[in-house]
Amino acid sequence: MDEKKSNAEAYWAANLRLIAGCLVVWALVSYGAAILLRPLLSGIAIGGTDLGFWFAQQGSILTFIGIIFFYAWKMNRLDKQFGLEE
């Protein structure tokens, strides 16, 4: 029983680390690049507008979608690692 509990705790800890990492990336892109760093990024043109505006309007959404796919891929690997695959 202790081994099963230890395995479940390790799985949950790995899941929480993954979630925390994804949230950090999301926050850096959404708040960092789109709001805080916008004045620094305004001189770089991409797609006919400045990079700060692009991050605020498109980049954060595309990054969030990328994080969703990354999380699903990584969770499938974690499930296999801990013997919890479907």
C-alpha positions as CSV (number, residue, x, y, z in Angstrom):
1,M,0.0,0.0,0.0
2,D,2.9,2.4,0.8
3,E,4.4,1.8,-2.7
4,K,1.1,2.7,-4.3
5,K,0.7,5.8,-2.2
6,S,4.3,6.8,-2.9
7,N,3.7,6.3,-6.7
8,A,0.6,8.4,-6.5
9,E,2.4,11.2,-4.6
10,A,5.2,11.2,-7.2
11,Y,2.7,11.3,-10.0
12,W,0.9,14.2,-8.4
13,A,4.1,16.1,-7.7
14,A,5.2,15.7,-11.4
15,N,1.8,16.9,-12.5
16,L,2.0,20.0,-10.3
17,R,5.5,20.8,-11.6
18,L,4.2,20.5,-15.2
19,I,1.2,22.8,-14.4
20,A,3.4,25.3,-12.7
21,G,5.8,25.4,-15.6
22,C,2.9,25.9,-18.1
23,L,1.5,28.7,-16.0
24,V,4.8,30.4,-15.8
25,V,5.2,30.3,-19.6
26,W,1.6,31.6,-20.0
27,A,2.2,34.4,-17.6
28,L,5.5,35.5,-19.2
29,V,3.9,35.6,-22.6
30,S,0.5,37.1,-21.6
31,Y,1.7,39.6,-19.1
32,G,5.4,40.0,-19.7
33,A,5.6,40.3,-23.5
34,A,2.1,41.7,-24.0
35,I,2.0,44.3,-21.3
36,L,5.3,44.9,-19.4
37,L,7.7,44.6,-22.3
38,R,5.4,46.2,-24.9
39,P,7.4,49.5,-25.1
40,L,10.6,47.5,-25.7
41,L,9.0,45.4,-28.4
42,S,7.3,48.2,-30.2
43,G,10.2,48.8,-32.5
44,I,10.2,45.3,-33.9
45,A,7.7,44.9,-36.8
46,I,6.0,41.6,-37.5
47,G,3.0,41.1,-39.8
48,G,2.5,44.8,-40.4
49,T,2.4,45.8,-36.7
50,D,4.7,45.9,-33.8
51,L,5.7,42.8,-31.9
52,G,4.2,44.0,-28.5
53,F,0.8,44.4,-30.1
54,W,1.1,41.1,-31.9
55,F,1.9,39.3,-28.6
56,A,-1.1,41.0,-26.9
57,Q,-3.5,40.1,-29.7
58,Q,-2.3,36.9,-31.3
59,G,0.8,35.6,-29.6
60,S,-0.7,34.9,-26.2
61,I,-3.6,33.0,-27.7
62,L,-1.3,30.9,-29.9
63,T,1.0,30.3,-27.0
64,F,-2.0,29.2,-24.9
65,I,-3.1,26.7,-27.6
66,G,0.5,25.5,-27.8
67,I,0.6,25.0,-24.0
68,I,-2.6,22.9,-24.2
69,F,-1.0,20.5,-26.8
70,F,2.3,20.4,-24.8
71,Y,0.4,19.6,-21.6
72,A,-1.6,16.8,-23.2
73,W,1.6,15.3,-24.8
74,K,3.6,15.6,-21.5
75,M,0.7,14.1,-19.4
76,N,0.5,11.1,-21.8
77,R,4.2,10.5,-21.2
78,L,3.7,10.9,-17.4
79,D,0.8,8.4,-17.5
80,K,3.0,5.9,-19.3
81,Q,5.9,6.5,-16.9
82,F,3.7,5.8,-13.9
83,G,1.7,3.0,-15.5
84,L,-1.5,4.9,-15.7
85,E,-2.0,4.9,-19.5
86,E,-5.4,3.9,-20.9
